[in-house]
Every structure is written in C-alpha cells, then in structure tokens.
Amino acid sequence: MKIFVFTIVIALLCIAQESKASEAVHTPKECCFTFLTKPLPKRTIERFEVTSSKCPVAGVIFYTKKGKKVCTKPHEEWVKKHISFEILIKRLPNEGFKTKSKDFCKKNK
C-alpha cells in the first residue's frame, strides 16, 4: 500500500512539474513595467517592438542606437508618431518614389 501511495504522489508531482514547464514556454519574451514619460528623439531610435498581448500592460519598446531599451505607452501621441515615422522610413528605400527628384523639385518651387 505504501508503494502505491508513493507512486501516486510521484506521478502527481511529475504532472505538476510538466504543467509548470509548459507555462514557461508561453511566457512573453519582454514586458514593460516602467515607462518613459517624455518623448524620445527620433534620431536616437534604431527600431521598435510592440510587447506581447500576454504582458499585463501594453507597451512599445524602442531600441536606441546606443543599445538601450526604452518602454513607452502605445496610446501616447508621440509614440504613435514615432512608430509611423519608423514604418515610413523602412518602406521608402524599398518602394521608392514614382517621380524623378528633379521633376519633384521643379513642381514644389
């Protein structure tokens, strides 16, 4: 009887350990808990990431050219503008302009 109870206890411990291990697989890589409140200069930004929906608080992580990570709140206006700017800069070299630069300059004088 003692061996049976011991086997059951060991089996339950193994199951509990397995469920904890599977939870760790679904844990977000990075979450934000403290946020920058003042705008970050655009020239310092290298890239950005939006935090996982599994994080307790939504956030945008800006990575600076000096290798720092800065957490920001996604609903702030300056953060939205910075994200739009970064997306635009990434697209321009690939898509290019439809007009020639000389024609563009002449039209806008």
C-alpha positions in Angstrom: 0.0 0.0 0.0 2.8 2.4 0.8 4.4 1.8 -2.6 1.1 2.5 -4.3 0.7 5.9 -2.5 4.3 6.8 -3.1 3.8 6.1 -6.8 0.7 8.2 -7.0 2.5 11.1 -5.2 5.4 10.9 -7.6 3.1 10.8 -10.6 1.2 13.9 -9.4 4.5 15.8 -8.8 5.6 14.9 -12.3 2.3 16.1 -13.8 2.6 19.4 -11.8 6.1 19.9 -13.0 5.2 19.3 -16.6 2.3 21.9 -16.4 4.7 24.5 -15.0 7.2 23.8 -17.8 4.5 24.2 -20.5 3.5 27.6 -18.9 7.1 28.8 -19.2 7.0 28.2 -23.0 4.1 30.6 -23.3 5.6 33.4 -21.2 6.3 36.6 -23.2 9.9 37.4 -24.0 9.7 41.0 -22.7 7.1 43.1 -21.0 7.2 46.7 -19.9 6.5 47.7 -16.2 8.1 51.2 -16.2 7.5 53.7 -19.0 9.3 56.8 -20.4 7.0 59.8 -20.0 8.8 62.3 -22.2 9.4 62.0 -25.9 12.5 60.2 -27.2 14.3 61.9 -30.0 13.6 60.2 -33.3 17.3 60.3 -34.3 18.2 58.0 -31.4 15.8 55.2 -32.4 17.1 52.2 -34.3 13.9 50.0 -34.2 10.9 49.2 -32.1 8.7 46.2 -31.0 5.2 46.0 -29.6 5.1 43.9 -26.4 3.1 40.6 -26.4 -0.6 40.6 -25.7 0.2 38.2 -22.8 2.0 41.0 -21.0 0.0 42.6 -18.1 0.4 46.1 -19.6 0.6 47.1 -23.3 3.8 48.7 -24.3 6.1 49.6 -27.2 9.8 49.0 -26.8 12.1 51.4 -28.6 15.7 50.2 -29.1 18.2 53.1 -29.3 21.3 53.2 -31.4 23.3 53.0 -28.2 21.7 49.6 -27.4 19.3 50.8 -24.7 15.7 49.5 -24.4 13.0 52.1 -23.6 9.5 51.2 -22.7 6.7 53.6 -23.8 2.9 53.6 -23.7 1.4 52.9 -27.1 -1.5 55.3 -26.7 0.7 58.4 -26.3 0.6 60.6 -29.3 4.4 61.0 -29.6 4.8 57.2 -29.6 2.3 56.8 -32.4 4.1 59.4 -34.4 7.5 57.8 -33.8 6.1 54.4 -34.9 4.6 55.9 -38.1 7.9 57.6 -38.8 9.9 54.4 -38.3 7.5 52.4 -40.6 7.7 55.1 -43.3 11.5 55.2 -43.2 11.7 51.4 -43.6 9.3 51.4 -46.6 10.8 54.3 -48.6 14.0 52.6 -49.8 12.1 49.5 -50.9 9.2 51.3 -52.7 10.9 54.4 -53.9 9.2 57.5 -55.4 7.1 57.4 -58.5 8.5 60.8 -59.7 12.1 61.8 -60.5 13.7 64.0 -57.9 14.3 66.8 -60.5 10.6 66.9 -61.5 9.6 66.9 -57.9 11.8 69.9 -57.0 10.5 71.9 -60.0 6.9 71.3 -59.1 7.4 72.3 -55.5 9.2 75.7 -56.1 
